[in-house]
Amino acid sequence: MKTDELSDLCDANSRDLKLKGFKVYEIESSVSRAPTYNRRDYYKVCILNANCIIHYADRSIEFEGPTLFFANPHIPYSAQLLAPKQTGYACLFTEGFLAVNERSESLQESPLFKIGGTPAFTLNSDQAEFISTIFRKMLEEGDTDYIYKNDLIRNYINLIIHEALKMQPSANYVKHKNASSRITSMFLELLERQFPIESMDRPLRLKTAQDYANNLSVHVNHLNRSVREITGKPTTSHIADRIISEAKALLQHTDWSIAEIAYALGFEYPTYFNNYFKRITGTVPRSLRVKVV
């Protein structure tokens, strides 16, 4: 194969993937070109045996050796290989395939898939062998006629997810059960639902703490107190961080003009966006656009 496997190469089988809800395949490819960003329709979990840099949203993470990576179709990503060849396994799946009931937690809220979470893990030899074995079992089951095959594949995917969750610091999973926690959780979920910005025809709708308070039917002061109590950060900081994160992704991964990006993010004039971006990041939007290869 002559392209980066992290850029999904399953277009030829997309109809089959949509029908089944999942696809498992083995990775064996060589470096041929710089990766390009593309909005994807499917979640992805893969194990890579390669030296590579994963560009995820506005971050870049370098890995050597076996790496477990989780990709969210709502967050831009690509990979730059630093070695002649990569091998491994991957599984593409829809959220509907994995979530078999309405009580299932949204994948976008998972620490592995959400913005700001940890999408990639360096594995030791034992972890790599265990995860690879799970992928091999999925490959074996993929072509069988076993009537409960989908349930089995789901279990394998969930097993990989839980193995990764065990690698996360326990502090990431403290769950608060009071009213402030519930309001904060609803705010963060509503904030994340505003993204990604896919089209200039659908610009960012909620931009202020008051906008979110109105949508959650709470007083803005109550929202601000709850969010600060639970997260230690004001509501406006969460909104600004998410807008800036999306701005960086659009600047680095699209050919939209800065004026178009400003409009898509809810700014009436590009100068407002430039000033906002510079105030928070210390640099101007154009500086990120210049860095695009």
C-alpha positions in Angstrom: 0.0 0.0 0.0 1.4 3.4 -0.9 -0.2 5.9 1.6 -0.5 6.6 5.3 -2.9 4.1 6.9 -4.1 6.7 9.4 -5.8 8.4 6.4 -8.6 5.9 6.1 -8.0 3.8 3.0 -11.3 2.0 3.1 -13.2 4.1 0.6 -13.5 1.2 -1.8 -15.3 -0.8 1.0 -17.4 2.1 2.4 -20.7 0.6 1.4 -19.8 -2.7 3.2 -18.6 -0.7 6.2 -21.9 1.3 6.4 -23.9 -1.9 6.1 -22.0 -3.8 8.8 -21.1 -0.8 11.1 -17.5 -1.9 11.5 -14.4 -3.0 9.5 -11.3 -4.6 10.8 -8.1 -4.7 8.7 -4.4 -5.3 8.9 -2.0 -2.3 8.4 1.1 -2.7 6.2 2.2 0.4 4.4 5.1 2.6 3.4 5.7 6.3 3.6 4.8 8.0 0.3 3.5 11.5 1.0 2.7 14.0 3.7 -0.7 13.3 5.4 -3.7 15.4 4.6 -6.7 16.1 6.8 -10.1 14.8 5.9 -13.3 14.8 7.9 -14.2 11.2 8.5 -17.4 9.4 9.2 -16.1 6.7 11.5 -14.5 6.2 14.9 -11.2 4.4 14.8 -9.0 2.4 17.1 -5.7 1.1 15.8 -2.4 -0.3 17.0 0.7 1.0 15.0 4.2 -0.4 15.0 6.1 2.6 13.7 7.9 5.8 14.6 5.4 8.5 13.8 4.0 11.9 14.7 0.2 12.1 15.2 -1.3 15.5 14.5 -4.5 15.6 16.6 -6.6 18.7 16.5 -4.1 21.4 17.4 -1.6 19.1 19.0 1.3 17.0 17.7 2.5 13.9 19.6 5.5 11.9 18.6 5.6 8.1 19.3 8.2 5.4 18.9 7.3 1.7 18.9 3.8 0.2 19.4 1.2 2.9 19.8 -2.5 2.5 20.5 -4.5 5.4 18.9 -8.2 6.4 19.1 -9.7 8.7 16.5 -12.9 10.7 16.7 -14.5 11.7 13.3 -15.4 15.1 14.9 -11.7 15.9 15.6 -9.2 16.4 12.8 -6.2 14.1 12.8 -3.4 12.9 10.5 -0.1 11.0 10.9 3.3 11.6 9.7 5.5 8.5 9.4 9.1 8.9 10.4 10.1 5.3 9.5 10.1 3.5 6.1 7.2 1.2 7.0 4.4 0.7 9.5 2.5 -2.3 10.5 -0.4 -3.0 12.8 -4.2 -3.4 13.0 -7.2 -1.1 12.8 -10.9 -1.1 13.3 -13.4 1.4 12.0 -16.8 1.6 13.5 -19.8 3.8 13.8 -21.1 5.2 17.1 -24.4 3.4 16.4 -22.6 0.1 16.1 -21.0 0.4 19.5 -23.9 2.0 21.3 -26.6 -0.6 21.3 -29.0 1.2 23.7 -30.0 4.7 24.6 -28.2 4.5 27.9 -24.8 4.0 26.4 -22.4 6.9 27.0 -21.6 9.1 24.0 -18.2 8.3 22.6 -17.6 12.0 22.3 -17.6 12.1 26.1 -15.1 9.3 26.5 -11.6 10.5 27.7 -10.2 8.6 24.7 -12.2 10.3 22.1 -13.2 13.8 23.4 -11.3 17.0 22.6 -8.6 17.5 25.2 -8.5 13.8 26.0 -5.7 11.4 25.6 -6.0 9.7 22.1 -2.7 7.8 21.9 -0.7 5.5 24.2 2.8 4.1 24.0 2.6 0.3 24.7 5.1 -2.0 26.3 5.7 -5.4 24.7 3.2 -7.2 26.8 0.5 -4.6 26.2 1.2 -4.6 22.5 0.9 -8.4 22.2 -2.3 -8.5 24.1 -3.9 -5.7 22.1 -2.7 -7.2 18.8 -4.2 -10.6 19.8 -7.6 -8.9 20.2 -7.3 -7.4 16.8 -6.4 -10.8 15.3 -9.4 -12.3 16.9 -11.6 -9.5 15.4 -10.1 -10.3 12.0 -10.8 -14.0 12.4 -14.5 -13.3 13.4 -15.0 -10.6 10.7 -15.6 -13.2 7.9 -17.5 -15.8 9.9 -21.2 -16.5 9.7 -21.6 -16.5 13.5 -25.0 -15.0 14.3 -23.7 -13.1 17.3 -20.6 -11.8 15.5 -21.5 -8.1 16.0 -21.9 -8.6 19.7 -18.5 -10.3 19.8 -16.8 -7.5 17.8 -18.4 -5.0 20.2 -17.0 -6.8 23.2 -13.5 -6.8 21.6 -13.7 -3.1 20.9 -14.9 -2.4 24.4 -12.1 -4.6 25.8 -9.5 -2.5 24.0 -11.2 0.7 25.2 -11.1 -0.5 28.8 -7.5 -1.6 28.5 -6.7 2.0 27.4 -8.8 3.5 30.2 -6.8 1.5 32.7 -3.7 3.3 31.4 -5.2 6.7 32.2 -4.5 8.5 35.5 -7.3 7.7 37.9 -7.8 11.5 38.5 -9.3 11.8 35.1 -12.3 9.7 36.1 -13.5 11.2 39.4 -17.3 11.6 39.0 -19.2 14.2 41.0 -22.8 13.5 41.8 -24.1 16.9 43.1 -26.2 19.4 41.2 -23.1 21.5 40.2 -21.6 18.4 38.6 -24.8 17.7 36.6 -25.0 21.3 35.4 -21.3 21.3 34.5 -21.6 18.0 32.6 -24.6 19.3 30.6 -22.7 22.5 29.8 -19.6 20.6 28.6 -21.7 18.3 26.5 -23.6 21.2 25.0 -20.3 22.9 24.3 -18.9 19.9 22.5 -22.0 19.4 20.4 -21.4 22.8 18.8 -18.3 21.3 17.1 -16.8 20.5 14.7 -17.6 23.4 12.3 -18.2 21.6 9.1 -19.6 24.3 6.9 -19.6 28.1 6.7 -23.4 27.8 6.1 -23.7 26.6 9.8 -21.6 29.0 11.9 -21.1 28.6 15.6 -24.5 29.2 17.3 -23.6 29.5 21.0 -20.8 31.9 21.9 -21.3 33.3 25.4 -22.0 32.0 28.9 -25.4 33.6 28.6 -26.2 31.6 25.4 -25.4 28.4 27.2 -27.3 29.3 30.3 -30.4 30.1 28.2 -30.2 26.8 26.5 -29.8 24.9 29.8 -32.6 27.0 31.4 -30.4 28.1 34.3 -29.3 31.5 35.5 -25.9 32.5 34.1 -24.6 33.1 37.6 -25.6 29.6 38.7 -23.9 28.1 35.6 -20.7 30.1 36.2 -20.6 29.1 39.9 -21.2 25.4 39.1 -18.6 25.2 36.3 -15.9 27.0 38.4 -16.7 24.8 41.4 -16.3 21.5 39.4 -13.6 22.4 36.9 -11.7 25.3 38.6 -12.1 27.3 35.4 -14.8 29.9 34.5 -17.4 29.1 31.8 -15.9 31.7 29.5 -12.5 30.0 29.6 -14.0 26.7 28.5 -15.8 28.4 25.6 -12.7 30.3 24.6 -10.5 27.2 24.8 -12.8 25.2 22.6 -13.2 28.1 20.0 -9.5 28.5 19.8 -8.9 24.8 19.5 -11.4 24.6 16.6 -9.8 27.8 15.1 -6.4 26.2 15.1 -7.8 23.0 13.5 -9.5 25.0 10.7 -6.4 27.1 10.1 -4.1 24.0 9.9 -6.4 21.6 8.1 -8.6 23.5 5.7 -8.1 26.0 2.9 -10.7 28.4 4.2 -9.7 32.0 4.3 -9.2 33.6 7.7 -12.3 35.7 7.0 -14.3 32.6 6.3 -13.0 30.9 9.5 -13.9 34.1 11.5 -17.4 34.0 10.2 -17.8 30.3 10.8 -16.8 30.8 14.4 -19.3 33.5 15.0 -17.2 36.7 14.6 -18.9 39.5 12.7 -15.6 40.9 11.4 -12.2 39.2 10.8 -10.5 41.9 12.9 -12.6 40.8 15.9 -11.4 37.2 15.4 -7.8 38.3 14.9 -7.9 40.3 18.2 -9.6 37.5 20.1 -7.1 34.9 18.8 -4.1 37.1 19.6 -5.4 37.9 23.1 -5.7 34.2 24.0 -2.8 32.6 22.2 -0.4 35.5 22.0 -0.1 35.1 18.2 -2.2 36.0 15.1 -4.1 33.4 13.1 -2.0 33.9 10.0 1.1 32.6 11.9 -0.5 29.1 12.0 -1.6 29.3 8.4 2.0 30.0 7.3 3.1 26.8 9.0 0.9 24.6 6.8 3.1 22.3 4.6 
